[in-house]
Amino acid sequence: MLEYNILGIQLLEWIGYAASVLVLISLTMTSIVKLRWYNLTGAILFSAYGFLIGSLPVGIMNFLIVCANLYNLQKMYKRKEDFKIIEIKENDELLTHFLDFYKKDIKSFFPDYKMEKGQLGMFVLRDMAVAGIFIGSKDQTELRIEMDYALPQYRDFKVGAYLYNQLSDILQKHDINSVYFDTGINLKYMEKMGFEASNKDGNSIMQKSLKKSS
């Protein structure tokens, strides 16, 4: 099977190229978990490639890298992280510095966002580090989401899952029973967070009810 040629290149060589590409991609990942997974896959292919070409140092070294990645991934998934939500007060200096520091990345997701008075905002902390920010504008008993932003290294859905699990209790004192997006955002993310397609004033929106079933 390994003698087959694809575009004039033996299948065995393609395995080596694929392994190299995956290891390279892993080094571009901002998420440590994604880095480990891509690196693990690349190391598996490199280990197989090394043994198939009869190079024991390459095969054994990459097998050890596979073991190291599996060990660290297991630790990551078993580790219990501490989350906390802190409501943002008006004229919060940290908010100003945060928005300024990450303005380029924020703009790529929320190009129309403008900070205005009266908005409700909160920081999501993960192991005592700011991992994300949530800002919305009250619309009667609903909250129009202006921004739901997580730092690149924390984009594994955990921040969002914790946030939307806690929003009901947090926004109850503001008489808010649902949140919605009326601008484009990652559909996969919204669906994972429990948003559903709806309609408001003739416009299509993605909405999530915060009412807890009795």
PyRosetta script that sets phi, psi and omega in degrees:
from pyrosetta import init, pose_from_sequence

init()
pose = pose_from_sequence("MLEYNILGIQLLEWIGYAASVLVLISLTMTSIVKLRWYNLTGAILFSAYGFLIGSLPVGIMNFLIVCANLYNLQKMYKRKEDFKIIEIKENDELLTHFLDFYKKDIKSFFPDYKMEKGQLGMFVLRDMAVAGIFIGSKDQTELRIEMDYALPQYRDFKVGAYLYNQLSDILQKHDINSVYFDTGINLKYMEKMGFEASNKDGNSIMQKSLKKSS")
pose.set_psi(1, -38.5)
pose.set_omega(1, -176.7)
pose.set_phi(2, -74.8)
pose.set_psi(2, -4.1)
pose.set_omega(2, 177.5)
pose.set_phi(3, -85.2)
pose.set_psi(3, -11.9)
pose.set_omega(3, -178.4)
pose.set_phi(4, -63.1)
pose.set_psi(4, 144.5)
pose.set_omega(4, 177.8)
pose.set_phi(5, -106.4)
pose.set_psi(5, 137.3)
pose.set_omega(5, 173.2)
pose.set_phi(6, -125.1)
pose.set_psi(6, 116.7)
pose.set_omega(6, -176.1)
pose.set_phi(7, 56.2)
pose.set_psi(7, 35.7)
pose.set_omega(7, 177.4)
pose.set_phi(8, 80.1)
pose.set_psi(8, 4.8)
pose.set_omega(8, -179.3)
pose.set_phi(9, -117.0)
pose.set_psi(9, 133.8)
pose.set_omega(9, -179.7)
pose.set_phi(10, -65.0)
pose.set_psi(10, 148.2)
pose.set_omega(10, -178.9)
pose.set_phi(11, -56.5)
pose.set_psi(11, -36.2)
pose.set_omega(11, 179.4)
pose.set_phi(12, -60.4)
pose.set_psi(12, -40.0)
pose.set_omega(12, 178.8)
pose.set_phi(13, -67.4)
pose.set_psi(13, -36.4)
pose.set_omega(13, 178.6)
pose.set_phi(14, -61.5)
pose.set_psi(14, -35.8)
pose.set_omega(14, 177.3)
pose.set_phi(15, -61.6)
pose.set_psi(15, -42.8)
pose.set_omega(15, 178.1)
pose.set_phi(16, -63.6)
pose.set_psi(16, -42.4)
pose.set_omega(16, 178.8)
pose.set_phi(17, -64.5)
pose.set_psi(17, -43.4)
pose.set_omega(17, -179.5)
pose.set_phi(18, -62.0)
pose.set_psi(18, -41.5)
pose.set_omega(18, 178.7)
pose.set_phi(19, -61.6)
pose.set_psi(19, -43.4)
pose.set_omega(19, -179.6)
pose.set_phi(20, -62.4)
pose.set_psi(20, -43.2)
pose.set_omega(20, -179.2)
pose.set_phi(21, -63.9)
pose.set_psi(21, -43.3)
pose.set_omega(21, -179.2)
pose.set_phi(22, -65.0)
pose.set_psi(22, -40.0)
pose.set_omega(22, 177.3)
pose.set_phi(23, -64.8)
pose.set_psi(23, -40.6)
pose.set_omega(23, 178.3)
pose.set_phi(24, -63.3)
pose.set_psi(24, -44.9)
pose.set_omega(24, 179.1)
pose.set_phi(25, -61.1)
pose.set_psi(25, -39.6)
pose.set_omega(25, -178.9)
pose.set_phi(26, -58.3)
pose.set_psi(26, -33.5)
pose.set_omega(26, -178.3)
pose.set_phi(27, -74.8)
pose.set_psi(27, -11.0)
pose.set_omega(27, 177.8)
pose.set_phi(28, -94.8)
pose.set_psi(28, -7.6)
pose.set_omega(28, -176.9)
pose.set_phi(29, -73.2)
pose.set_psi(29, 132.0)
pose.set_omega(29, 175.1)
pose.set_phi(30, -85.2)
pose.set_psi(30, -26.3)
pose.set_omega(30, 176.9)
pose.set_phi(31, -83.2)
pose.set_psi(31, 124.7)
pose.set_omega(31, -179.9)
pose.set_phi(32, -62.5)
pose.set_psi(32, -36.8)
pose.set_omega(32, 179.7)
pose.set_phi(33, -63.8)
pose.set_psi(33, -46.5)
pose.set_omega(33, 178.7)
pose.set_phi(34, -63.9)
pose.set_psi(34, -40.0)
pose.set_omega(34, 177.3)
pose.set_phi(35, -56.3)
pose.set_psi(35, -46.7)
pose.set_omega(35, -179.2)
pose.set_phi(36, -62.8)
pose.set_psi(36, -41.5)
pose.set_omega(36, -177.7)
pose.set_phi(37, -67.4)
pose.set_psi(37, -45.4)
pose.set_omega(37, 178.6)
pose.set_phi(38, -64.8)
pose.set_psi(38, -41.6)
pose.set_omega(38, -179.7)
pose.set_phi(39, -65.7)
pose.set_psi(39, -38.1)
pose.set_omega(39, 177.7)
pose.set_phi(40, -60.9)
pose.set_psi(40, -47.3)
pose.set_omega(40, -179.8)
pose.set_phi(41, -63.1)
pose.set_psi(41, -42.6)
pose.set_omega(41, 177.9)
pose.set_phi(42, -63.4)
pose.set_psi(42, -40.4)
pose.set_omega(42, -179.6)
pose.set_phi(43, -67.1)
pose.set_psi(43, -35.9)
pose.set_omega(43, 176.8)
pose.set_phi(44, -61.6)
pose.set_psi(44, -46.2)
pose.set_omega(44, 179.4)
pose.set_phi(45, -66.0)
pose.set_psi(45, -40.7)
pose.set_omega(45, 179.0)
pose.set_phi(46, -64.4)
pose.set_psi(46, -39.2)
pose.set_omega(46, 179.3)
pose.set_phi(47, -64.3)
pose.set_psi(47, -45.9)
pose.set_omega(47, 178.0)
pose.set_phi(48, -61.6)
pose.set_psi(48, -43.3)
pose.set_omega(48, 179.1)
pose.set_phi(49, -59.8)
pose.set_psi(49, -44.7)
pose.set_omega(49, -179.3)
pose.set_phi(50, -61.6)
pose.set_psi(50, -44.5)
pose.set_omega(50, -179.7)
pose.set_phi(51, -68.8)
pose.set_psi(51, -36.9)
pose.set_omega(51, -178.4)
pose.set_phi(52, -67.8)
pose.set_psi(52, -31.8)
pose.set_omega(52, 179.2)
pose.set_phi(53, -91.3)
pose.set_psi(53, 2.0)
pose.set_omega(53, 177.8)
pose.set_phi(54, 80.3)
pose.set_psi(54, 19.3)
pose.set_omega(54, 178.8)
pose.set_phi(55, -100.5)
pose.set_psi(55, 94.7)
pose.set_omega(55, -178.2)
pose.set_phi(56, -61.4)
pose.set_psi(56, -41.2)
pose.set_omega(56, 179.0)
pose.set_phi(57, -57.2)
pose.set_psi(57, -43.1)
pose.set_omega(57, 179.1)
pose.set_phi(58, -66.4)
pose.set_psi(58, -45.7)
pose.set_omega(58, -178.8)
pose.set_phi(59, -63.7)
pose.set_psi(59, -47.7)
pose.set_omega(59, -177.6)
pose.set_phi(60, -68.9)
pose.set_psi(60, -44.5)
pose.set_omega(60, -179.3)
pose.set_phi(61, -59.0)
pose.set_psi(61, -44.9)
pose.set_omega(61, -179.0)
pose.set_phi(62, -73.4)
pose.set_psi(62, -27.2)
pose.set_omega(62, 173.5)
pose.set_phi(63, -64.6)
pose.set_psi(63, -39.2)
pose.set_omega(63, 177.7)
pose.set_phi(64, -66.9)
pose.set_psi(64, -34.9)
pose.set_omega(64, 176.6)
pose.set_phi(65, -65.9)
pose.set_psi(65, -39.1)
pose.set_omega(65, 175.6)
pose.set_phi(66, -58.3)
pose.set_psi(66, -46.9)
pose.set_omega(66, 179.9)
pose.set_phi(67, -61.5)
pose.set_psi(67, -41.6)
pose.set_omega(67, -179.7)
pose.set_phi(68, -64.3)
pose.set_psi(68, -41.9)
pose.set_omega(68, 179.0)
pose.set_phi(69, -65.5)
pose.set_psi(69, -42.5)
pose.set_omega(69, 178.8)
pose.set_phi(70, -62.8)
pose.set_psi(70, -40.9)
pose.set_omega(70, 179.1)
pose.set_phi(71, -62.5)
pose.set_psi(71, -46.7)
pose.set_omega(71, -178.0)
pose.set_phi(72, -70.8)
pose.set_psi(72, -35.3)
pose.set_omega(72, 176.8)
pose.set_phi(73, -65.7)
pose.set_psi(73, -39.8)
pose.set_omega(73, 177.6)
pose.set_phi(74, -61.7)
pose.set_psi(74, -42.0)
pose.set_omega(74, 178.0)
pose.set_phi(75, -63.2)
pose.set_psi(75, -41.5)
pose.set_omega(75, -178.5)
pose.set_phi(76, -63.5)
pose.set_psi(76, -43.8)
pose.set_omega(76, -176.8)
pose.set_phi(77, -74.9)
pose.set_psi(77, -25.3)
pose.set_omega(77, 179.4)
pose.set_phi(78, -87.1)
pose.set_psi(78, -21.9)
pose.set_omega(78, -175.9)
pose.set_phi(79, -67.3)
pose.set_psi(79, 131.5)
pose.set_omega(79, 179.0)
pose.set_phi(80, -89.1)
pose.set_psi(80, 118.5)
pose.set_omega(80, -179.0)
pose.set_phi(81, -95.3)
pose.set_psi(81, 152.8)
pose.set_omega(81, -178.9)
pose.set_phi(82, -104.7)
pose.set_psi(82, 121.7)
pose.set_omega(82, 179.1)
pose.set_phi(83, -113.8)
pose.set_psi(83, 150.3)
pose.set_omega(83, 177.6)
pose.set_phi(84, -154.7)
pose.set_psi(84, 145.7)
pose.set_omega(84, 177.5)
pose.set_phi(85, -113.9)
pose.set_psi(85, 131.1)
pose.set_omega(85, 178.2)
pose.set_phi(86, -121.6)
pose.set_psi(86, 121.2)
pose.set_omega(86, 178.5)
pose.set_phi(87, -69.1)
pose.set_psi(87, 141.9)
pose.set_omega(87, -177.3)
pose.set_phi(88, -89.6)
pose.set_psi(88, 127.4)
pose.set_omega(88, 177.7)
pose.set_phi(89, -85.2)
pose.set_psi(89, 160.5)
pose.set_omega(89, 179.8)
pose.set_phi(90, -64.1)
pose.set_psi(90, 141.6)
pose.set_omega(90, -178.6)
pose.set_phi(91, 61.1)
pose.set_psi(91, 35.4)
pose.set_omega(91, 179.3)
pose.set_phi(92, -72.0)
pose.set_psi(92, 121.8)
pose.set_omega(92, -178.2)
pose.set_phi(93, -65.4)
pose.set_psi(93, -38.1)
pose.set_omega(93, -180.0)
pose.set_phi(94, -61.5)
pose.set_psi(94, -39.6)
pose.set_omega(94, 178.3)
pose.set_phi(95, -61.2)
pose.set_psi(95, -45.5)
pose.set_omega(95, -180.0)
pose.set_phi(96, -60.5)
pose.set_psi(96, -46.5)
pose.set_omega(96, -179.8)
pose.set_phi(97, -66.7)
pose.set_psi(97, -38.7)
pose.set_omega(97, 179.7)
pose.set_phi(98, -62.0)
pose.set_psi(98, -50.2)
pose.set_omega(98, -178.9)
pose.set_phi(99, -63.2)
pose.set_psi(99, -34.4)
pose.set_omega(99, 179.6)
pose.set_phi(100, -73.1)
pose.set_psi(100, -41.1)
pose.set_omega(100, -176.6)
pose.set_phi(101, -67.9)
pose.set_psi(101, -38.6)
pose.set_omega(101, -176.7)
pose.set_phi(102, -105.6)
pose.set_psi(102, 19.8)
pose.set_omega(102, -172.1)
pose.set_phi(103, -60.0)
pose.set_psi(103, -35.7)
pose.set_omega(103, -178.8)
pose.set_phi(104, -66.0)
pose.set_psi(104, -46.6)
pose.set_omega(104, -179.5)
pose.set_phi(105, -70.1)
pose.set_psi(105, -39.3)
pose.set_omega(105, 178.4)
pose.set_phi(106, -61.4)
pose.set_psi(106, -41.6)
pose.set_omega(106, -178.6)
pose.set_phi(107, -62.1)
pose.set_psi(107, -31.1)
pose.set_omega(107, -179.8)
pose.set_phi(108, -69.0)
pose.set_psi(108, -23.6)
pose.set_omega(108, 178.8)
pose.set_phi(109, -101.9)
pose.set_psi(109, -36.4)
pose.set_omega(109, -176.6)
pose.set_phi(110, -130.3)
pose.set_psi(110, 70.4)
pose.set_omega(110, -174.6)
pose.set_phi(111, -63.6)
pose.set_psi(111, -23.5)
pose.set_omega(111, -175.7)
pose.set_phi(112, -98.7)
pose.set_psi(112, 5.2)
pose.set_omega(112, -176.0)
pose.set_phi(113, -68.8)
pose.set_psi(113, 135.7)
pose.set_omega(113, 174.2)
pose.set_phi(114, -135.7)
pose.set_psi(114, 132.0)
pose.set_omega(114, 178.8)
pose.set_phi(115, -75.1)
pose.set_psi(115, 125.8)
pose.set_omega(115, -178.3)
pose.set_phi(116, -133.6)
pose.set_psi(116, 158.7)
pose.set_omega(116, 178.6)
pose.set_phi(117, -68.0)
pose.set_psi(117, 148.4)
pose.set_omega(117, 176.6)
pose.set_phi(118, 88.0)
pose.set_psi(118, -4.8)
pose.set_omega(118, 178.9)
pose.set_phi(119, -74.1)
pose.set_psi(119, 147.0)
pose.set_omega(119, 175.2)
pose.set_phi(120, -94.9)
pose.set_psi(120, 130.6)
pose.set_omega(120, -178.6)
pose.set_phi(121, -140.0)
pose.set_psi(121, 157.5)
pose.set_omega(121, 177.5)
pose.set_phi(122, -155.3)
pose.set_psi(122, 144.8)
pose.set_omega(122, 173.3)
pose.set_phi(123, -93.6)
pose.set_psi(123, 141.1)
pose.set_omega(123, 172.5)
pose.set_phi(124, -105.7)
pose.set_psi(124, 119.1)
pose.set_omega(124, 179.0)
pose.set_phi(125, -96.9)
pose.set_psi(125, 141.5)
pose.set_omega(125, 177.0)
pose.set_phi(126, -129.8)
pose.set_psi(126, 111.7)
pose.set_omega(126, -173.4)
pose.set_phi(127, 54.4)
pose.set_psi(127, 43.9)
pose.set_omega(127, 175.7)
pose.set_phi(128, 68.7)
pose.set_psi(128, 11.9)
pose.set_omega(128, 175.3)
pose.set_phi(129, -112.9)
pose.set_psi(129, 141.3)
pose.set_omega(129, 178.1)
pose.set_phi(130, -65.9)
pose.set_psi(130, 118.5)
pose.set_omega(130, -177.2)
pose.set_phi(131, -109.0)
pose.set_psi(131, -21.3)
pose.set_omega(131, -178.5)
pose.set_phi(132, -165.7)
pose.set_psi(132, 170.6)
pose.set_omega(132, -179.6)
pose.set_phi(133, -140.9)
pose.set_psi(133, 141.8)
pose.set_omega(133, -179.3)
pose.set_phi(134, -129.8)
pose.set_psi(134, 127.6)
pose.set_omega(134, -179.5)
pose.set_phi(135, -136.6)
pose.set_psi(135, 137.8)
pose.set_omega(135, 178.7)
pose.set_phi(136, -147.7)
pose.set_psi(136, 163.8)
pose.set_omega(136, 178.2)
pose.set_phi(137, -115.6)
pose.set_psi(137, 130.0)
pose.set_omega(137, -177.4)
pose.set_phi(138, -70.7)
pose.set_psi(138, 133.8)
pose.set_omega(138, 178.7)
pose.set_phi(139, -131.3)
pose.set_psi(139, 86.0)
pose.set_omega(139, -173.8)
pose.set_phi(140, 58.1)
pose.set_psi(140, -114.2)
pose.set_omega(140, -179.6)
pose.set_phi(141, -97.3)
pose.set_psi(141, 13.4)
pose.set_omega(141, 179.4)
pose.set_phi(142, -120.4)
pose.set_psi(142, 162.2)
pose.set_omega(142, 177.2)
pose.set_phi(143, -123.2)
pose.set_psi(143, 118.1)
pose.set_omega(143, 175.9)
pose.set_phi(144, -81.9)
pose.set_psi(144, 118.2)
pose.set_omega(144, -176.6)
pose.set_phi(145, -76.7)
pose.set_psi(145, 119.3)
pose.set_omega(145, 178.4)
pose.set_phi(146, -90.4)
pose.set_psi(146, -33.2)
pose.set_omega(146, -178.3)
pose.set_phi(147, -155.5)
pose.set_psi(147, 133.7)
pose.set_omega(147, 172.4)
pose.set_phi(148, -137.2)
pose.set_psi(148, 90.5)
pose.set_omega(148, -168.5)
pose.set_phi(149, -120.3)
pose.set_psi(149, 131.0)
pose.set_omega(149, 174.9)
pose.set_phi(150, -116.8)
pose.set_psi(150, 142.9)
pose.set_omega(150, 177.6)
pose.set_phi(151, -62.4)
pose.set_psi(151, 148.5)
pose.set_omega(151, -175.7)
pose.set_phi(152, -49.5)
pose.set_psi(152, -41.7)
pose.set_omega(152, -176.2)
pose.set_phi(153, -73.3)
pose.set_psi(153, -7.2)
pose.set_omega(153, -178.8)
pose.set_phi(154, -116.3)
pose.set_psi(154, 19.6)
pose.set_omega(154, -177.6)
pose.set_phi(155, -88.3)
pose.set_psi(155, 67.0)
pose.set_omega(155, 178.7)
pose.set_phi(156, -125.4)
pose.set_psi(156, 20.2)
pose.set_omega(156, 177.8)
pose.set_phi(157, 75.5)
pose.set_psi(157, -10.1)
pose.set_omega(157, -177.5)
pose.set_phi(158, -68.3)
pose.set_psi(158, -40.3)
pose.set_omega(158, 179.5)
pose.set_phi(159, -62.6)
pose.set_psi(159, -47.9)
pose.set_omega(159, 179.7)
pose.set_phi(160, -63.9)
pose.set_psi(160, -41.5)
pose.set_omega(160, -179.6)
pose.set_phi(161, -61.0)
pose.set_psi(161, -43.0)
pose.set_omega(161, 178.9)
pose.set_phi(162, -67.1)
pose.set_psi(162, -45.0)
pose.set_omega(162, -178.5)
pose.set_phi(163, -56.5)
pose.set_psi(163, -53.3)
pose.set_omega(163, -174.9)
pose.set_phi(164, -73.5)
pose.set_psi(164, -19.2)
pose.set_omega(164, 174.2)
pose.set_phi(165, -73.5)
pose.set_psi(165, -27.4)
pose.set_omega(165, -177.4)
pose.set_phi(166, -99.0)
pose.set_psi(166, -14.0)
pose.set_omega(166, -172.9)
pose.set_phi(167, -59.4)
pose.set_psi(167, -36.5)
pose.set_omega(167, -177.0)
pose.set_phi(168, -55.9)
pose.set_psi(168, -48.3)
pose.set_omega(168, -179.6)
pose.set_phi(169, -69.3)
pose.set_psi(169, -38.3)
pose.set_omega(169, -176.5)
pose.set_phi(170, -68.3)
pose.set_psi(170, -42.5)
pose.set_omega(170, -174.8)
pose.set_phi(171, -88.8)
pose.set_psi(171, -6.1)
pose.set_omega(171, 179.9)
pose.set_phi(172, -58.9)
pose.set_psi(172, -39.0)
pose.set_omega(172, -178.5)
pose.set_phi(173, -70.7)
pose.set_psi(173, -13.1)
pose.set_omega(173, 176.7)
pose.set_phi(174, -100.1)
pose.set_psi(174, 9.9)
pose.set_omega(174, -179.9)
pose.set_phi(175, 57.5)
pose.set_psi(175, 40.9)
pose.set_omega(175, 178.6)
pose.set_phi(176, -112.0)
pose.set_psi(176, 128.3)
pose.set_omega(176, -177.2)
pose.set_phi(177, -118.7)
pose.set_psi(177, 2.0)
pose.set_omega(177, 175.2)
pose.set_phi(178, -159.2)
pose.set_psi(178, 156.7)
pose.set_omega(178, 177.1)
pose.set_phi(179, -126.7)
pose.set_psi(179, 152.8)
pose.set_omega(179, -179.4)
pose.set_phi(180, -151.3)
pose.set_psi(180, 155.1)
pose.set_omega(180, 172.5)
pose.set_phi(181, -108.8)
pose.set_psi(181, 136.0)
pose.set_omega(181, 171.0)
pose.set_phi(182, -119.6)
pose.set_psi(182, 13.8)
pose.set_omega(182, 175.5)
pose.set_phi(183, -125.4)
pose.set_psi(183, 163.8)
pose.set_omega(183, -177.6)
pose.set_phi(184, -67.6)
pose.set_psi(184, 136.4)
pose.set_omega(184, 174.2)
pose.set_phi(185, -152.3)
pose.set_psi(185, 171.0)
pose.set_omega(185, -177.1)
pose.set_phi(186, -55.1)
pose.set_psi(186, 112.9)
pose.set_omega(186, -176.8)
pose.set_phi(187, -64.7)
pose.set_psi(187, -39.3)
pose.set_omega(187, 179.5)
pose.set_phi(188, -59.6)
pose.set_psi(188, -41.9)
pose.set_omega(188, 179.5)
pose.set_phi(189, -63.5)
pose.set_psi(189, -47.4)
pose.set_omega(189, -177.4)
pose.set_phi(190, -61.9)
pose.set_psi(190, -40.6)
pose.set_omega(190, 179.5)
pose.set_phi(191, -65.6)
pose.set_psi(191, -39.6)
pose.set_omega(191, 178.0)
pose.set_phi(192, -64.6)
pose.set_psi(192, -32.1)
pose.set_omega(192, -179.4)
pose.set_phi(193, -84.6)
pose.set_psi(193, 1.2)
pose.set_omega(193, 174.9)
pose.set_phi(194, 92.0)
pose.set_psi(194, 15.2)
pose.set_omega(194, 178.0)
pose.set_phi(195, -77.9)
pose.set_psi(195, 148.6)
pose.set_omega(195, 178.1)
pose.set_phi(196, -130.7)
pose.set_psi(196, 150.4)
pose.set_omega(196, 179.3)
pose.set_phi(197, -65.5)
pose.set_psi(197, 136.5)
pose.set_omega(197, -179.6)
pose.set_phi(198, -147.8)
pose.set_psi(198, -170.7)
pose.set_omega(198, -178.4)
pose.set_phi(199, -138.9)
pose.set_psi(199, 137.3)
pose.set_omega(199, 178.5)
pose.set_phi(200, -141.1)
pose.set_psi(200, 119.7)
pose.set_omega(200, 180.0)
pose.set_phi(201, 53.1)
pose.set_psi(201, 37.7)
pose.set_omega(201, 177.7)
pose.set_phi(202, 82.8)
pose.set_psi(202, 1.0)
pose.set_omega(202, -179.5)
pose.set_phi(203, -110.5)
pose.set_psi(203, 144.1)
pose.set_omega(203, 178.5)
pose.set_phi(204, -75.7)
pose.set_psi(204, 132.6)
pose.set_omega(204, 179.2)
pose.set_phi(205, -135.8)
pose.set_psi(205, 168.2)
pose.set_omega(205, 171.3)
pose.set_phi(206, -113.8)
pose.set_psi(206, 122.4)
pose.set_omega(206, -171.1)
pose.set_phi(207, -126.9)
pose.set_psi(207, 149.6)
pose.set_omega(207, 177.2)
pose.set_phi(208, -135.3)
pose.set_psi(208, 124.9)
pose.set_omega(208, 177.2)
pose.set_phi(209, -79.5)
pose.set_psi(209, 140.6)
pose.set_omega(209, 179.2)
pose.set_phi(210, -104.5)
pose.set_psi(210, 3.2)
pose.set_omega(210, -179.7)
pose.set_phi(211, -73.1)
pose.set_psi(211, 129.6)
pose.set_omega(211, 179.1)
pose.set_phi(212, -87.9)
pose.set_psi(212, 135.1)
pose.set_omega(212, 179.7)
pose.set_phi(213, -69.8)
pose.set_psi(213, 138.1)
pose.set_omega(213, -177.2)
pose.set_phi(214, -83.5)
pose.dump_pdb("model.pdb")
